[in-house]
Amino acid sequence: MAHPELIPDSSPPMNTRIVTAFAHVSILIPGIGILVPVILWTFRKKHSKFVRNQTLQAMVFQLLQWIWIQLIALIVFFVVFIYASISSASHLAPEVYSSRMLTVFIVSSIVISIGWFIYLIFGVIGAVVCLSGRNFRYPFLGRWVDQFVAENQGRFSEPGNNAELNTAAVPESISNREDQLVAAVSYVAILIPLIGFLIPFILVMMDKEKSQQNRFQTMQSLIFQLLGQVINFVLFGCQLVMVLGIGVPLALLNSGGQLFTSEPLILVAAWIVIFLMFINFFIILVTPLLGTLGIIASVQVLRGKEYHYPILGKMLAKRMGI
């Protein structure tokens, strides 16, 4: 169960409650919900430690939701692939094979749906608890965020502490630890398809108060993710051009069954297939590689170390004078 706790000395005002509730309930917004706590953290963090704590939790929690979904999807993909290979080698009857594959698909869909639903429920609970003026902690995650941010500085959001705190009163170490955690989130955001780069983009454009080092980390994350987006776009573009520009016309011309009796055209078709296989190989290789580098960068930042991407990191650090 979650751990809502009363803050007796000073209950947060209604506008603060609404902000934090929106950060949690944004998990209901398909796809882009995670951007909400990121934006709220950048705009409202200096007004309240209650807001900072709740938006940080919501940010990390929704990021873990994306990671969990992709992990389950990857496991399901390998299970289906292995199962399909074994079934094909066993020469099952088509109806038996189709029935078993359908069963695998249904079971995996149920597992993903249940996990997704659990995440949504916790987001709604967090919103309700914050609206009531209480401090909300996600199971395990909430306590970890508190301990990470306030390491050696006392508890970050303990009952009895004032809910509102001016930025000037926030110890520099706590402020830096928050930036450190958010920078780590920006690196792992590379695992979020299509919109992941928006997290470091928001942090770079809207959060001007972080230290130079943490600003370097978010800027590096943004550039790296944009480069990854360009690489994937180029690869998929090449694939699309080959299929639509050459493959489809060849298939249409061959509809009469006469085209591939010509040896030059057979050679062209073979090169198309080889090229597409080559592109698919790079897509399969590049995406996990980019994700792995993002995870490594995140872990290093969480450990308090500077991280530089190969080539890019050194170039950016030199430009920023770090």
C-alpha positions in Angstrom: 0.0 0.0 0.0 1.0 3.6 -0.5 2.0 5.7 2.5 0.0 8.9 2.9 1.1 11.0 5.8 -0.4 14.1 7.5 1.7 17.2 7.6 0.4 18.8 10.8 2.4 22.0 11.1 1.3 23.5 7.9 -1.0 21.9 5.4 -0.3 23.0 1.8 -2.7 25.6 0.2 -5.3 24.4 -2.3 -3.3 25.6 -5.4 -0.3 23.6 -4.3 -2.6 20.5 -3.7 -4.1 20.9 -7.2 -0.6 21.1 -8.8 0.7 18.0 -7.1 -2.6 16.1 -7.7 -2.3 17.0 -11.4 1.3 15.7 -11.5 0.1 12.3 -10.2 -3.1 12.0 -12.2 -1.4 12.9 -15.5 -0.5 9.3 -15.7 -4.0 8.9 -17.2 -3.0 11.0 -20.2 -1.9 8.5 -22.9 1.7 8.8 -24.0 2.6 12.4 -22.9 1.5 12.2 -19.3 5.1 12.1 -18.0 5.7 15.6 -19.4 3.3 17.1 -16.9 5.3 16.4 -13.7 8.5 17.5 -15.5 6.9 20.9 -16.5 5.4 21.3 -13.0 8.7 20.6 -11.3 10.5 23.2 -13.4 7.9 25.9 -12.8 6.9 25.3 -9.2 9.9 23.7 -7.5 11.0 27.0 -5.9 7.6 27.6 -4.2 7.2 24.4 -2.2 9.2 21.4 -1.1 5.9 19.5 -1.1 5.6 20.2 -4.8 9.2 19.3 -5.5 8.8 16.0 -3.7 5.5 15.0 -5.3 6.5 16.0 -8.8 9.8 14.1 -8.5 8.0 11.0 -7.4 5.4 11.3 -10.2 8.2 11.8 -12.8 10.2 8.8 -11.8 7.0 6.6 -11.3 5.8 7.4 -14.8 9.2 6.8 -16.3 9.2 3.3 -14.6 5.9 2.7 -16.2 7.4 3.1 -19.6 10.3 0.9 -18.8 8.0 -1.8 -17.4 5.8 -1.8 -20.5 8.8 -2.1 -22.8 10.4 -4.8 -20.7 7.2 -6.9 -20.7 6.8 -6.3 -24.5 10.4 -7.4 -25.1 9.8 -10.6 -23.0 6.6 -11.3 -24.9 8.4 -10.8 -28.2 11.1 -13.3 -27.4 8.5 -15.8 -25.9 6.4 -15.6 -29.1 9.5 -15.8 -31.3 10.8 -18.9 -29.6 7.4 -20.5 -29.4 6.8 -19.8 -33.1 10.1 -21.3 -34.0 9.5 -24.4 -32.0 6.0 -24.8 -33.3 7.1 -24.4 -36.9 9.8 -27.0 -36.4 7.2 -29.4 -34.9 5.1 -29.1 -38.1 1.9 -28.4 -36.2 -1.4 -28.2 -38.1 -2.1 -24.6 -39.1 -5.3 -24.5 -36.9 -3.4 -25.8 -33.8 -0.5 -23.3 -34.4 -2.9 -20.4 -34.9 -4.8 -21.3 -31.7 -1.7 -21.5 -29.6 -0.3 -18.2 -30.9 -3.7 -16.6 -30.2 -3.5 -17.9 -26.6 0.0 -16.5 -26.2 -1.1 -13.1 -27.5 -4.2 -13.0 -25.2 -2.2 -13.9 -22.1 0.5 -11.4 -22.8 -2.1 -8.7 -23.5 -3.8 -9.5 -20.1 -0.5 -9.2 -18.3 0.4 -5.9 -19.8 -3.2 -4.5 -19.2 -3.1 -5.5 -15.5 0.3 -3.9 -15.0 -0.9 -0.7 -16.8 -4.1 -0.6 -14.7 -2.1 -0.9 -11.4 0.1 2.0 -12.4 -3.0 4.1 -13.2 -4.6 3.2 -9.9 -1.6 4.4 -7.9 -1.5 7.7 -9.9 -5.2 8.3 -9.0 -4.5 7.5 -5.4 -1.6 9.9 -5.3 -3.8 12.6 -6.7 -6.6 12.0 -4.1 -4.1 12.0 -1.2 -2.4 15.2 -2.3 -5.8 16.9 -2.8 -6.6 16.1 0.9 -3.4 17.9 1.9 -1.4 14.8 2.8 2.1 13.7 1.8 2.0 10.8 -0.6 4.7 8.1 -1.1 4.6 5.5 -3.8 5.5 2.1 -2.4 9.3 1.7 -2.1 9.9 4.5 -4.7 8.7 7.4 -2.5 11.0 6.5 0.3 13.9 6.0 -2.1 13.3 9.5 -3.6 13.2 11.0 -0.1 16.5 9.3 0.9 18.3 10.1 -2.4 17.4 13.8 -2.4 17.9 14.4 1.3 20.9 12.2 1.9 22.7 13.2 5.1 20.4 16.2 5.4 17.5 14.8 7.4 14.3 13.6 5.9 13.0 15.6 2.9 9.3 15.3 3.5 8.7 14.2 7.0 5.5 14.8 9.0 6.1 17.9 11.2 8.1 19.8 8.6 6.5 22.8 7.0 5.0 22.1 3.6 6.1 25.4 2.1 9.7 26.3 1.9 11.4 29.2 0.1 14.1 28.3 -2.4 16.7 30.3 -0.5 16.2 28.0 2.5 16.9 24.8 0.5 20.4 23.5 1.2 22.5 23.6 -1.9 23.2 19.8 -1.6 19.5 19.1 -1.7 19.0 21.3 -4.7 21.9 19.6 -6.5 20.6 16.2 -5.6 17.2 17.1 -7.1 18.9 18.3 -10.3 21.0 15.1 -10.3 17.9 12.9 -10.1 16.1 14.8 -12.8 19.2 14.7 -15.1 19.2 10.9 -14.6 15.5 10.8 -15.6 16.4 12.8 -18.8 18.9 10.2 -19.8 16.6 7.2 -19.3 13.9 9.1 -21.2 15.6 7.8 -24.3 13.6 4.6 -23.7 10.4 6.5 -24.4 9.6 6.2 -28.1 9.2 9.5 -30.1 8.6 11.9 -27.2 11.5 11.0 -24.8 13.6 13.9 -26.1 11.0 16.3 -24.9 12.0 15.7 -21.2 15.6 17.1 -21.6 14.2 19.7 -24.0 11.8 21.0 -21.3 14.6 21.0 -18.7 17.1 22.8 -20.9 14.6 25.5 -22.0 12.7 26.1 -18.8 15.0 25.3 -15.9 17.7 28.0 -15.8 18.6 27.6 -12.1 20.4 24.3 -12.1 24.2 24.1 -11.7 26.4 24.3 -14.8 27.3 20.6 -14.5 23.7 19.4 -14.3 22.8 21.7 -17.1 25.5 20.1 -19.2 24.1 16.7 -18.4 20.5 17.6 -19.6 21.9 19.4 -22.7 24.0 16.3 -23.5 21.0 14.1 -23.1 18.9 16.3 -25.4 21.5 16.4 -28.2 22.1 12.6 -27.9 18.4 11.8 -28.1 17.9 14.1 -31.1 20.8 12.4 -32.9 19.2 9.1 -32.1 15.9 10.3 -33.5 17.6 11.5 -36.7 19.4 8.1 -37.1 16.2 6.2 -36.7 14.3 8.5 -39.0 17.0 8.1 -41.7 17.0 4.4 -41.4 13.2 4.1 -41.5 13.1 6.6 -44.3 15.6 4.5 -46.4 13.5 1.5 -45.7 10.3 3.3 -46.8 11.9 4.6 -50.0 13.2 1.2 -50.9 9.8 -0.5 -50.3 7.5 2.1 -51.8 9.9 3.5 -54.5 11.3 0.2 -55.8 9.8 -2.8 -54.1 6.1 -2.0 -54.7 6.6 -1.1 -58.4 8.5 -4.3 -59.0 5.8 -6.4 -57.3 3.1 -4.7 -59.4 5.0 -5.3 -62.6 5.5 -8.9 -61.6 1.8 -9.5 -61.1 1.7 -11.0 -64.5 4.3 -13.6 -63.6 6.8 -12.5 -66.3 9.0 -9.9 -64.7 11.5 -12.1 -62.8 12.4 -14.2 -65.8 14.8 -11.4 -66.6 18.2 -11.8 -64.8 18.9 -8.1 -64.3 15.6 -7.6 -62.6 16.2 -10.6 -60.4 19.5 -9.0 -59.4 17.8 -5.7 -58.6 15.2 -7.5 -56.4 17.9 -9.4 -54.6 19.8 -6.2 -53.9 16.6 -4.6 -52.5 16.1 -7.5 -50.1 19.8 -7.4 -49.0 19.6 -3.6 -48.5 16.4 -3.9 -46.4 17.9 -6.7 -44.3 21.0 -4.4 -43.8 18.8 -1.5 -42.6 16.8 -3.8 -40.3 20.0 -5.0 -38.8 21.1 -1.5 -38.0 17.6 -0.6 -36.6 17.7 -3.7 -34.3 21.3 -2.8 -33.3 21.1 1.0 -32.9 17.9 1.2 -30.8 19.1 -1.0 -27.9 22.6 0.6 -28.1 21.2 4.1 -27.6 19.0 2.9 -24.8 21.9 1.1 -23.1 24.1 4.2 -23.2 21.2 6.2 -21.7 20.9 3.8 -18.8 24.7 3.8 -18.2 24.6 7.6 -18.2 21.7 7.7 -15.8 23.4 5.3 -13.3 26.7 7.3 -13.4 24.8 10.6 -12.7 22.9 9.0 -9.9 26.2 7.9 -8.4 27.4 11.5 -8.5 29.9 11.1 -11.3 30.3 13.2 -14.4 29.3 11.3 -17.6 30.4 12.1 -21.1 29.0 10.4 -24.2 31.8 9.4 -26.6 32.9 12.3 -28.8 29.7 14.3 -28.1 30.4 14.7 -24.4 33.9 16.1 -24.9 32.7 18.5 -27.7 29.8 19.8 -25.6 31.9 20.2 -22.4 34.5 22.2 -24.3 31.8 24.5 -25.8 30.2 25.0 -22.4 33.6 25.6 -20.7 33.3 22.7 -18.3 
